[in-house]
């Protein structure tokens, strides 16, 4: 079995070199925000595929039906891992370390069994499970700091249309018994300014957490470099 590795021109990636996107800081922030927002639907789909495929495959191994199910689940995890690597590189403008898969083991029950011995495929599957709660938190916090920040900043424009009890002026009145409409608007506006002013570092930090998770589970630099050395010697 001959391992497949990265070409010499791309020593840090097991595929074509990633070319960072250039542009203003606002463009990078937009890509990072898009990464966090789209991460939730991808996370839900990946989690369902991973958990359903694994439990169904393991549960039906006795009847041998579980083998193709598990192999199909690992192939789906591998495809989603490829998507996530590209998403991370686009959001961070940084190339991930290399990853390595052994040659496909062929078809039939024997090939399926050998496919189940691919370590990186199981790491891809684990990433789908572990990344789901991280993506959910990232989505929620990103929405709070951006959409919530805009809503708070414009509170003085739309808060007049909110239904209120008689004599109630807003959150400050409920929390601190400050019966002032102007103070209530000022408080919410200040919160909006604070959220939007810190949105860039918060979004960047959330992306960094998910990028670190991808770097830890979706790459295997040691195995890729070892396979590359063996290929060179061969």
C-alpha positions as CSV (number, residue, x, y, z in Angstrom):
1,X,0.0,0.0,0.0
2,X,1.5,3.3,-1.1
3,X,0.7,6.3,1.1
4,X,-0.6,9.5,-0.5
5,X,1.0,12.6,0.8
6,X,1.3,16.3,0.0
7,X,3.3,17.4,-3.0
8,X,6.7,19.0,-2.1
9,X,5.4,22.4,-3.1
10,X,3.0,22.4,-0.2
11,X,5.0,21.3,2.9
12,X,2.3,22.5,5.3
13,X,-0.8,21.0,3.7
14,X,-1.7,17.7,2.2
15,X,-3.5,19.4,-0.7
16,X,-3.0,22.5,-2.8
17,X,-1.5,25.5,-1.0
18,X,-4.0,27.8,0.5
19,X,-3.8,31.4,-0.7
20,X,-4.9,33.8,2.0
21,X,-7.7,36.2,1.1
22,X,-6.6,39.8,1.2
23,X,-8.8,42.8,1.9
24,X,-9.8,45.3,4.6
25,X,-10.3,44.4,8.2
26,X,-14.1,44.7,7.7
27,X,-13.9,42.0,5.1
28,X,-12.1,39.6,7.4
29,X,-14.6,40.3,10.2
30,X,-17.4,39.5,7.8
31,X,-15.8,36.2,6.9
32,X,-15.3,35.3,10.6
33,X,-18.8,36.3,11.5
34,X,-20.1,34.2,8.5
35,X,-18.0,31.3,9.7
36,X,-19.6,31.4,13.2
37,X,-23.2,31.8,11.9
38,X,-23.0,29.1,9.3
39,X,-21.3,26.8,11.8
40,X,-24.5,26.1,13.6
41,X,-26.4,24.4,10.7
42,X,-23.3,22.6,9.7
43,X,-22.8,21.5,13.3
44,X,-26.3,20.2,13.6
45,X,-26.1,18.2,10.4
46,X,-22.7,16.8,11.3
47,X,-23.8,15.9,14.8
48,X,-26.9,14.1,13.6
49,X,-24.8,12.2,10.9
50,X,-22.1,11.2,13.4
51,X,-24.4,10.1,16.2
52,X,-27.0,8.4,14.1
53,X,-24.5,6.7,11.8
54,X,-22.3,5.5,14.6
55,X,-25.1,4.1,16.8
56,X,-26.9,2.5,13.9
57,X,-23.7,1.0,12.5
58,X,-22.6,-0.4,15.9
59,X,-26.0,-1.7,16.7
60,X,-26.3,-3.6,13.5
61,X,-22.8,-5.0,13.3
62,X,-24.1,-8.5,14.2
63,X,-26.1,-8.6,11.0
64,X,-23.1,-7.2,9.0
65,X,-25.3,-4.3,8.0
66,X,-23.4,-2.1,10.3
67,X,-20.2,-2.3,8.3
68,X,-21.3,-0.3,5.3
69,X,-23.2,2.1,7.6
70,X,-20.0,2.8,9.6
71,X,-17.9,3.2,6.5
72,X,-20.5,5.6,5.0
73,X,-20.5,7.6,8.2
74,X,-16.7,7.9,8.2
75,X,-16.8,9.0,4.6
76,X,-19.4,11.6,5.4
77,X,-17.2,12.8,8.3
78,X,-14.2,12.9,6.0
79,X,-16.1,15.1,3.6
80,X,-17.3,17.5,6.3
81,X,-13.8,17.6,7.7
82,X,-12.6,18.8,4.3
83,X,-15.2,21.5,4.3
84,X,-14.3,22.6,7.8
85,X,-10.6,22.9,7.0
86,X,-11.4,25.2,4.1
87,X,-13.7,27.3,6.3
88,X,-11.1,27.6,9.0
89,X,-8.4,28.7,6.6
90,X,-10.7,31.3,5.0
91,X,-11.8,32.7,8.4
92,X,-8.3,32.9,9.9
93,X,-6.3,33.6,6.8
94,X,-3.9,30.9,7.9
95,X,-3.1,27.5,6.5
96,X,-3.7,24.5,8.7
97,X,-1.1,21.9,9.4
98,X,-1.2,18.9,7.0
99,X,-3.5,15.9,7.3
100,X,-3.0,12.4,6.0
101,X,-5.3,9.5,5.0
102,X,-4.0,6.1,3.9
103,X,-5.0,4.7,0.5
104,X,-8.6,3.5,0.2
105,X,-8.9,-0.1,1.2
106,X,-11.1,-1.3,-1.7
107,X,-14.7,-2.6,-1.7
108,X,-16.4,-5.5,-0.1
109,X,-16.4,-6.6,3.6
110,X,-12.6,-6.9,3.7
111,X,-12.1,-3.4,2.4
112,X,-14.7,-2.0,4.7
113,X,-12.9,-3.5,7.7
114,X,-9.7,-2.0,6.6
115,X,-11.4,1.4,6.2
116,X,-12.5,1.2,9.8
117,X,-8.8,1.2,10.7
118,X,-8.1,4.7,9.3
119,X,-7.2,6.8,12.4
120,X,-7.9,10.2,10.8
121,X,-11.4,9.2,9.8
122,X,-12.3,8.5,13.4
123,X,-10.8,11.9,14.4
124,X,-13.0,13.5,11.8
125,X,-16.0,11.8,13.3
126,X,-15.0,12.8,16.8
127,X,-14.7,16.4,15.6
128,X,-18.4,16.4,14.5
129,X,-19.5,15.4,18.0
130,X,-17.1,17.7,20.0
131,X,-17.6,20.7,17.7
132,X,-21.4,20.8,18.0
133,X,-21.6,22.4,21.4
134,X,-18.7,24.7,20.6
135,X,-20.4,25.9,17.4
136,X,-23.7,26.4,19.2
137,X,-22.1,28.6,21.8
138,X,-20.1,30.5,19.1
139,X,-23.3,31.1,17.1
140,X,-25.2,32.4,20.1
141,X,-22.4,34.7,21.3
142,X,-21.8,36.0,17.8
143,X,-25.4,36.9,17.4
144,X,-25.5,38.6,20.8
145,X,-22.5,40.8,20.1
146,X,-23.5,41.8,16.6
147,X,-27.3,41.6,16.1
148,X,-27.9,42.3,19.8
149,X,-25.4,45.2,19.7
150,X,-27.2,46.8,16.8
151,X,-30.6,46.3,18.5
152,X,-29.3,47.9,21.7
153,X,-27.7,50.8,19.9
154,X,-31.0,51.6,18.1
155,X,-33.1,50.9,21.2
156,X,-34.3,54.5,21.3
157,X,-35.8,54.2,17.8
158,X,-37.9,51.1,18.3
159,X,-38.5,50.8,22.0
160,X,-41.4,53.2,21.8
161,X,-43.5,50.5,20.1
162,X,-43.0,48.0,22.9
163,X,-46.1,47.3,25.0
164,X,-45.6,48.3,28.6
165,X,-47.5,48.3,31.8
166,X,-48.8,51.6,33.1
167,X,-46.0,53.5,34.8
168,X,-43.2,51.2,33.6
169,X,-40.4,52.8,31.6
170,X,-38.1,49.9,30.9
171,X,-35.4,47.6,32.2
172,X,-33.9,50.2,34.6
173,X,-37.3,50.7,36.1
174,X,-37.7,47.0,36.7
175,X,-34.2,46.3,37.9
176,X,-33.3,49.4,39.8
177,X,-36.5,51.4,40.2
178,X,-35.2,54.2,38.0
179,X,-38.3,55.7,36.5
180,X,-36.7,57.7,33.6
181,X,-37.3,57.0,30.0
182,X,-34.2,59.0,29.0
183,X,-32.0,57.0,31.4
184,X,-33.4,53.7,30.0
185,X,-32.6,54.7,26.5
186,X,-29.1,55.9,27.5
187,X,-28.4,52.6,29.3
188,X,-29.4,50.4,26.3
189,X,-27.5,52.6,23.9
190,X,-24.4,52.3,26.1
191,X,-24.8,48.5,26.1
192,X,-25.1,48.6,22.3
193,X,-21.9,50.7,22.0
194,X,-20.0,48.3,24.3
195,X,-21.1,45.2,22.4
196,X,-20.3,46.6,19.0
197,X,-17.0,48.0,20.2
198,X,-15.9,44.6,21.4
199,X,-17.5,42.6,18.6
200,X,-14.3,42.2,16.6
201,X,-12.1,40.7,19.4
202,X,-15.0,38.6,20.6
203,X,-15.7,37.1,17.2
204,X,-12.0,36.6,16.6
205,X,-11.6,34.8,19.8
206,X,-14.6,32.5,19.1
207,X,-13.1,31.7,15.7
208,X,-9.8,31.0,17.3
209,X,-11.4,28.4,19.6
210,X,-13.0,26.5,16.8
211,X,-9.8,26.8,14.7
212,X,-7.9,25.3,17.5
213,X,-10.3,22.4,17.7
214,X,-10.0,21.8,14.0
215,X,-6.2,22.0,14.2
216,X,-6.2,19.4,17.0
217,X,-8.6,16.9,15.4
218,X,-8.6,17.5,11.7
219,X,-4.8,17.6,11.1
220,X,-2.1,15.0,11.8
221,X,1.2,16.6,10.9
222,X,3.4,13.9,12.3
223,X,1.7,11.1,10.3
224,X,1.7,13.3,7.1
225,X,5.4,14.1,7.5
226,X,6.3,10.4,8.2
227,X,4.3,9.3,5.2
228,X,6.0,11.9,3.1
229,X,9.5,10.7,4.2
230,X,8.5,7.1,3.4
231,X,7.3,8.2,0.0
232,X,10.5,10.1,-0.7
233,X,12.6,7.1,0.3
234,X,10.6,4.8,-1.9
